């Protein structure tokens, strides 16, 4: 009998096809749960169980009731919200899972900072402030803040709403801009109480890296360590290049892995994929964030293990194995090592907002030696928004080669050949006003 795997897929996920294909390769029966409208979207969401991810406990209860008779081996989420729903539902069904309170901490940047600090892990100074801070309290906060610092929403991901401030005036502007984003209809519809607060923390200098790993009973196995060659010093923190293997000294890489394992332990994470972001400061590695999921977007496609095994294959197989083996039973089968070739991904940033008309230079970019694929994920004739308000990328460029240097050069060359053609978004209110003035 095939094991059943429940995939909790938010409507904004890029990864549905890769995960569904990985589950099929693992011989699993796939049960989909999604907040995507099955009436408007007749592709992967057809037949999916409808759930409301903005209410994790309620969504989990409905999901657990719907799938209980099918006795799933595991429930897997792909981002902070869906992973939380998966943990709640797993607890209700008696399936292995990370503690719900640990998932709550990973999706709440302030709670994560507090746990890391309590565990004695080196952290920047931080303070939680009301979103709509004003008047004397705002003046007092700006007077005691240390600079440079970074303003962050508690719950958004992908550097959305994250802004650096170098002085009191910059801090006021950053707080106002991030607060406006959280009040926008697109965000406020979540009705998440964490949207009422902001995190302000000290800016950590140094290059960024990202670690991809799997936890088994609290023990971390590093799958890949990515360098981020572009400096991420603000004022916004738009990620672009990921290249592996890392070119940092092995001792520094080992220190980063130990820091991630300690951070996972401090957060209470014990099993499954983790994606961590770190700064390599002059004083050593420092954790920026750690999530109980694998890398987002289409970036997972850059990784291959053994002979043609994808990151999604590893995550799915790990989840299914966890569901078949009780706590303390059996032996871990280690994942195969990452392929020897260097690899990387360029996340194409949105430089200018407006209506996307076309992306030029695709064939020229694909012709660059070392480039394996170019995928444009944004749709023509839809609005695209740059950071810090935006939530997505234009697309992804992938490369492989003998060395990280060659991969990085190929990605930069391919990126330079691409051009997004964008027209201004029509301001309906301004247009109506102009028309009324003409008529008048």
C-alpha positions in Angstrom: 0.0 0.0 0.0 1.4 3.4 -1.0 2.0 5.8 1.9 0.0 9.0 1.8 1.7 12.4 2.0 -0.2 15.5 2.7 1.3 18.6 1.0 0.1 22.0 2.4 0.7 24.4 -0.5 -0.1 28.1 -0.2 -1.4 29.8 -3.4 1.7 31.9 -3.7 4.1 28.9 -3.7 6.5 28.3 -6.6 7.3 24.8 -5.6 4.1 22.8 -6.0 5.1 21.0 -9.2 8.6 20.0 -7.9 7.1 18.6 -4.6 4.3 16.8 -6.3 6.8 15.2 -8.7 9.1 14.2 -5.9 6.2 12.6 -4.0 5.3 10.6 -7.1 9.0 9.4 -7.4 8.8 8.3 -3.8 5.8 6.2 -4.5 3.5 8.3 -2.3 -0.2 9.1 -2.7 -0.4 12.8 -2.6 -3.1 14.7 -0.8 -3.1 18.4 -1.5 -4.4 21.1 0.9 -4.3 24.7 -0.3 -5.8 28.2 0.1 -5.8 28.5 -3.7 -9.2 28.8 -5.3 -10.0 25.5 -7.1 -12.6 27.3 -9.2 -10.2 29.9 -10.6 -7.2 27.6 -10.8 -7.8 24.4 -12.5 -4.2 23.1 -12.6 -2.4 21.7 -9.6 -5.0 22.9 -7.1 -7.8 20.9 -8.7 -9.1 18.5 -6.1 -7.1 20.1 -3.3 -8.7 20.3 0.2 -9.6 24.0 0.8 -8.1 25.5 3.9 -7.6 29.0 5.3 -3.9 29.4 6.1 -4.4 32.7 8.0 -6.1 30.7 10.8 -3.5 27.9 11.5 -5.3 26.1 14.3 -8.7 26.0 12.5 -7.1 25.0 9.2 -5.2 22.2 10.9 -8.4 20.9 12.6 -10.2 20.8 9.3 -7.3 19.2 7.6 -6.8 16.6 10.2 -10.5 15.7 10.1 -10.5 15.5 6.3 -7.4 13.1 6.0 -7.7 11.0 9.2 -9.3 8.1 7.5 -6.5 8.0 4.9 -3.9 7.6 7.6 -1.2 9.8 6.1 2.4 9.0 6.9 3.4 12.7 7.1 2.1 16.3 6.6 4.5 18.7 4.9 4.4 22.5 4.6 6.6 24.6 2.4 6.7 28.0 4.1 6.3 29.4 7.7 2.5 29.5 7.6 1.9 26.2 5.9 4.6 24.5 8.1 2.7 25.7 11.2 -0.5 24.3 9.9 1.3 21.0 9.2 2.7 20.9 12.7 -0.8 21.5 14.3 -2.4 18.8 12.1 0.4 16.3 12.7 0.0 16.8 16.5 -3.8 16.1 16.2 -3.1 12.9 14.2 -0.2 11.7 16.3 2.3 12.1 13.5 6.0 13.1 14.0 6.4 16.8 13.9 8.4 19.8 15.2 6.7 21.3 18.4 4.0 23.8 17.4 5.5 26.4 19.7 8.8 26.0 17.8 7.1 26.7 14.5 5.4 29.7 16.1 8.8 31.0 17.1 10.4 30.6 13.7 7.6 32.6 12.0 7.8 35.4 14.5 11.2 37.2 14.2 10.9 38.8 17.7 10.1 35.4 19.4 13.1 33.9 17.5 15.4 36.6 18.7 14.2 36.2 22.3 14.8 32.4 22.2 18.3 32.8 20.7 19.2 35.4 23.2 18.0 33.3 26.1 20.1 30.4 24.9 23.1 32.6 25.1 23.7 32.8 21.3 25.3 36.0 20.1 22.7 38.4 18.8 22.3 42.0 17.9 20.4 44.4 20.1 16.7 44.4 19.3 13.5 45.9 20.4 9.8 45.3 19.5 7.8 48.5 18.9 4.2 49.2 18.0 3.6 49.4 14.3 1.9 52.8 14.6 4.5 54.3 17.0 4.1 58.1 17.0 4.4 61.3 19.1 6.6 61.2 22.2 7.1 57.4 22.2 8.5 57.6 18.7 10.8 60.5 19.7 12.1 58.5 22.7 12.7 55.4 20.7 14.6 57.2 18.0 16.7 58.9 20.6 17.8 55.6 22.3 18.2 53.5 19.1 21.7 52.6 18.0 22.7 52.9 14.4 22.9 51.4 11.9 19.8 49.4 12.6 17.2 47.4 10.6 13.4 47.6 10.7 11.6 44.3 10.1 8.0 43.1 10.0 7.6 40.2 12.5 6.1 37.8 10.0 6.8 38.6 6.4 9.6 36.7 4.5 11.9 37.3 1.5 13.2 40.6 2.9 9.8 42.2 2.4 9.4 45.4 4.4 13.0 45.1 5.7 14.8 48.5 5.7 18.1 49.8 7.1 18.3 53.1 8.9 21.6 55.0 9.6 20.2 57.8 11.7 17.1 59.0 13.5 15.6 60.5 10.4 16.1 57.3 8.4 14.6 55.3 11.2 11.5 57.4 11.2 11.1 57.0 7.5 11.7 53.2 7.6 9.2 52.7 10.4 6.6 54.7 8.5 7.2 52.9 5.2 7.1 49.4 6.8 4.0 50.3 8.8 2.3 51.5 5.6 3.0 48.2 3.9 1.5 46.2 6.8 -1.6 48.4 6.7 -2.0 47.8 3.0 -5.1 45.7 2.0 -2.9 42.9 0.6 -1.2 42.4 4.0 -3.9 43.5 6.5 -6.4 40.9 5.1 -4.3 38.3 6.9 -5.7 39.6 10.2 -2.6 38.4 12.0 -2.0 40.2 15.3 1.7 40.1 14.7 1.2 42.7 12.0 0.6 45.3 14.8 4.3 45.3 15.8 7.7 45.8 14.2 11.2 44.5 15.1 14.1 46.9 15.2 17.6 45.3 15.6 21.2 46.2 15.1 22.6 45.9 11.7 25.2 43.1 11.5 28.1 43.8 9.1 29.8 41.2 6.9 28.9 38.9 3.9 25.8 36.8 4.1 25.6 33.0 3.5 22.6 30.6 3.5 22.7 27.0 4.9 20.4 24.3 3.7 20.1 21.3 6.0 18.1 18.4 7.4 17.5 17.8 11.1 17.1 14.3 12.5 16.4 14.1 16.2 18.1 17.5 16.6 21.2 16.6 14.7 22.0 18.7 11.7 23.2 17.4 8.4 24.4 20.2 6.1 23.1 19.7 2.6 24.6 22.9 1.1 26.2 26.1 2.1 25.5 29.1 -0.3 27.6 32.2 -0.7 25.8 35.4 -1.5 28.4 37.3 -3.5 26.5 40.5 -3.8 26.8 42.8 -0.7 23.6 43.0 1.3 24.1 46.3 3.1 20.8 48.0 2.5 18.9 50.2 2.5 16.8 47.2 1.2 18.0 43.6 1.3 17.1 42.2 -2.1 18.7 38.7 -2.5 20.1 38.0 -6.0 23.0 35.5 -6.2 23.3 32.1 -4.4 26.4 30.1 -5.3 27.6 26.7 -3.9 30.0 25.4 -2.7 31.0 28.2 -0.4 34.4 29.8 -0.9 34.8 30.8 2.7 37.4 29.0 4.8 36.4 25.5 6.0 36.7 26.5 9.6 34.3 29.4 9.2 31.9 27.1 7.4 32.0 24.6 10.2 31.4 27.4 12.7 28.4 28.5 10.8 27.0 25.0 10.8 27.5 24.7 14.5 25.8 28.0 15.0 22.8 26.9 13.0 22.5 23.6 14.9 22.7 25.5 18.2 20.0 28.0 17.0 17.7 25.1 15.9 18.1 23.6 19.3 17.3 27.0 21.0 14.2 27.3 18.9 13.1 23.7 19.7 13.4 22.4 16.2 14.2 18.7 16.1 13.4 17.2 12.7 13.0 18.1 9.0 14.4 20.7 6.6 15.9 23.9 7.8 16.9 27.0 5.9 19.1 29.5 7.7 20.5 32.9 6.9 23.7 34.1 8.5 26.1 37.0 8.6 29.8 36.3 8.8 30.7 39.2 11.1 34.2 40.1 12.2 33.3 38.4 15.5 32.1 35.2 13.8 28.9 33.8 12.3 25.6 35.2 13.5 22.2 33.8 12.7 19.8 36.3 11.0 16.9 33.9 10.7 16.2 30.1 10.7 13.1 28.6 9.1 11.7 25.1 9.5 11.5 24.6 5.7 13.7 24.2 2.7 14.9 27.1 0.5 12.1 29.1 -1.1 11.1 30.0 -4.6 12.6 27.8 -7.3 16.0 28.0 -5.8 15.9 24.4 -4.7 16.4 23.4 -8.3 20.0 24.4 -8.0 20.8 21.4 -5.8 21.4 17.9 -6.9 22.4 14.9 -4.8 23.9 11.6 -5.7 22.6 10.7 -9.2 19.9 13.1 -10.1 18.2 13.4 -6.7 16.6 16.8 -6.1 16.3 18.7 -2.8 12.5 18.0 -2.9 13.2 14.3 -3.2 15.3 14.5 0.0 12.7 16.5 1.9 9.8 14.2 0.8 11.7 11.0 1.5 12.8 12.3 4.9 9.2 13.2 5.8 7.9 9.7 4.7 10.7 7.9 6.6 9.9 10.0 9.7 6.3 8.9 9.4 7.2 5.2 9.2 9.6 5.1 12.1 8.7 5.9 15.7 10.7 8.1 18.0 14.1 6.5 18.9 13.5 3.7 16.4 15.5 2.7 13.4 18.7 4.2 12.0 19.0 7.3 9.8 19.9 6.7 6.2 22.1 9.7 5.4 21.2 11.6 2.2 23.8 11.3 -0.6 26.3 14.1 -0.9 25.7 17.1 -3.2 27.1 16.7 -6.7 30.7 17.8 -7.1 30.0 20.5 -9.7 29.5 24.1 -8.6 26.0 25.5 -9.0 24.2 28.7 -8.5 21.0 30.7 -9.0 20.3 34.3 -9.9 17.0 35.5 -8.5 16.1 38.2 -11.0 15.2 41.4 -9.1 12.4 43.7 -10.0 14.1 47.0 -10.6 11.1 49.1 -11.6 7.5 48.6 -10.7 4.6 48.7 -13.2 2.9 46.4 -15.7 5.2 43.7 -17.1 5.0 43.7 -20.9 7.8 41.4 -21.8 11.3 40.1 -20.9 13.8 40.6 -23.6 17.1 38.7 -24.1 15.9 35.3 -23.0 17.7 33.4 -25.8 20.9 35.5 -25.3 20.9 34.7 -21.6 20.3 31.0 -22.3 23.2 30.9 -24.7 25.7 31.9 -22.0 28.1 28.9 -21.3 27.2 27.3 -18.0 23.6 28.5 -17.9 21.3 25.5 -17.6 17.9 27.2 -17.6 16.2 30.6 -17.4 12.6 30.7 -16.0 10.5 33.8 -15.9 8.0 33.3 -13.1 6.3 36.7 -13.4 3.4 36.9 -15.8 3.0 39.4 -18.6 0.4 42.1 -18.2 0.4 41.8 -14.5 1.7 44.3 -12.0 5.2 43.8 -10.6 6.5 45.5 -7.4 10.1 46.0 -6.3 11.3 45.5 -2.7 10.7 46.5 0.0 7.0 46.4 -0.8 7.2 43.6 -3.4 6.9 39.8 -2.6 8.3 38.1 -5.7 11.0 38.0 -8.3 10.9 38.4 -12.0 12.3 34.9 -12.4 15.3 32.6 -11.9 18.5 31.8 -13.8 20.4 28.6 -13.0 24.0 27.7 -13.8 26.5 24.9 -13.3 30.2 24.7 -13.8 33.6 23.5 -12.7 34.1 26.3 -10.1 32.0 28.8 -8.0 33.8 31.6 -9.8 32.7 30.4 -13.2 29.2 29.9 -12.1 29.0 33.3 -10.6 30.4 34.9 -13.8 27.9 33.0 -16.0 25.0 34.1 -13.9 26.1 37.8 -14.0 26.5 37.6 -17.7 23.1 36.0 -18.3 21.5 38.6 -16.0 23.1 41.5 -17.9 21.4 40.2 -21.1 17.9 40.3 -19.7 15.7 43.3 -19.8 12.2 43.7 -18.3 9.9 46.0 -20.3 7.6 47.7 -17.9 4.9 50.2 -18.4 3.5 52.5 -15.7 0.6 51.2 -13.7 -2.6 53.2 -14.5 -3.7 55.3 -11.5 -7.5 54.8 -11.8 -8.3 57.6 -9.4 -6.0 60.1 -11.1 -7.3 59.0 -14.6 -10.9 59.6 -13.4 -10.0 63.0 -12.0 -8.3 64.0 -15.3 -11.3 62.8 -17.3 -13.7 64.8 -15.1 -11.6 67.9 -15.6 -11.6 67.5 -19.4 -15.4 67.0 -19.4 -15.9 69.9 -17.1 
